[in-house]
Amino acid sequence: VQLVESGGGLVQAGGSLSISCVVTGLSSSDYGVGWFRQAPGKEREFVASASWSGATIYYADFAKGRFTISKDNAKNTVYLQMNSLRPDDTAVYYCAAIFWEKYVSDYDVPRSYDYWGQGTQVTVSS
């Protein structure tokens, strides 16, 4: 199983950035994919998640109205569109996959996720 993030970079405050995560090696669609982030000196925190069907989506409060998670099942890719970025959005962003039976109860719990990508750096300058 592999999750590979891409699309991170440097953006000015107020700008937008889209990052993506290609998921390979999972033969079943019965899993969810989450985005987490970790800033220096801070714990990893939940950003957003979606079931592979796309029917069940969750957002952290800080992400609501600014971030959008979406999926392209044909490309096995999950996207995170981030708008109105702020300097405190600066972090390494990770995607992760969780088996469906845990998704609804543990969608925002990092330790419950089964597979992780390597992360992509997002830096928002003021």
N, C-alpha and C positions, 0 to 999 in steps of 0.2 A: 504494500500500500504506500502510495506517495501523495503528498500534498505539496504543491509548489506555488508559492506566492510570487507575484510580480507587480510592478507598477508603482512602487513607492518612489519617493523623491522629496524634493524641496519645493514648497509652495508658500506664497505670502498669505498672511492672515486675510480671511475673507474669500480666499480662493477655493478651488475645487480640485479633487483628485479622485481617480478611480483605481482601485487595486483589484487584482483578480487572484483566483486560486484554482489551479487545475487538480482535480482529484482522479487518481488512477489506482487500479488494483482492487477496488471494492466492487464485487460482482453483483451485489444486491442494491436495490434502491432504498432499502429500509434503514436509512440512516439520516441524520441531520448534519448540517455543516454550520459551524459557528466561527465568528470573527472575535478575537480577543486582542487586547493591546497591553503592552507593558512599557511604562516609562522608567527611566533610571531611578533606582531606589524605591520603586513602588511595586506593589503586587500586580500580577496579571489580572486584568479585569475584562468582563464580558462587554462586547459591543453590540452584536446582533447575531441572529441565527435563523436558519430556515430548514425545514424538512426538505428532503430531496424532491418530494412532490410539489413543494412550494406552498402547501396549504396551511402550514403552521409556521408563523414568523414571529420572532420576538426582538425587541430592541431595548437596550439600556436607556434609562431616562435621558441621559445626555445626548444620545444618538437620535432620539425621536425628533422628526422634523428636519434634521440635517443630513442624516445618513440613510441610505437605502441599500438593502441587500437584495440581490437578484441572482437568477441562475439561468444557465443555458445548458439544459440537459444533454443536448446533442454534442456539446463540446466538453461535457463533464466539468464545467467551470462555474464557479461562484464569484460574484462581483460584490464589491462594496463601494458604492458611490458616496463620496463625502463632500458635502457642500458647506459653505460658511465656516471654513476651518479656522480654528483658533490656536494660538501657541500652545495651549494646554492639551491639544490633540496630538502633540508630538510624542511619538512612541514607536516601538517596533510592533507591527501588526502581524498577528498570526492567524492562520485558519486551522481549523481542527474538525475532525469527524467523530461523531458519537453514534453508537448503534441505537436504533429507533426505540427499543424498550426502555431506554434511559432518557430519551430526548425531552419528553414533556416535563418530567420532574427535575431534570438536571441540566437543562439547556444553558444555564449560566454558571455552571460549576466546572472550572477548568480541570480538576482532577478526575472528573467523570468522563472526559473525552478520551477516545481510544487512539487516535492518530493525530499527529501535529506536523505542520509545515515548519520550515526553517525561519520564517518571518521576513518581513520587508519593512525597511525604515521609512517612516513618514515624519518629515520635519516641517513645522509651520513657523515661519519667521514673522516677527512683529513689525 
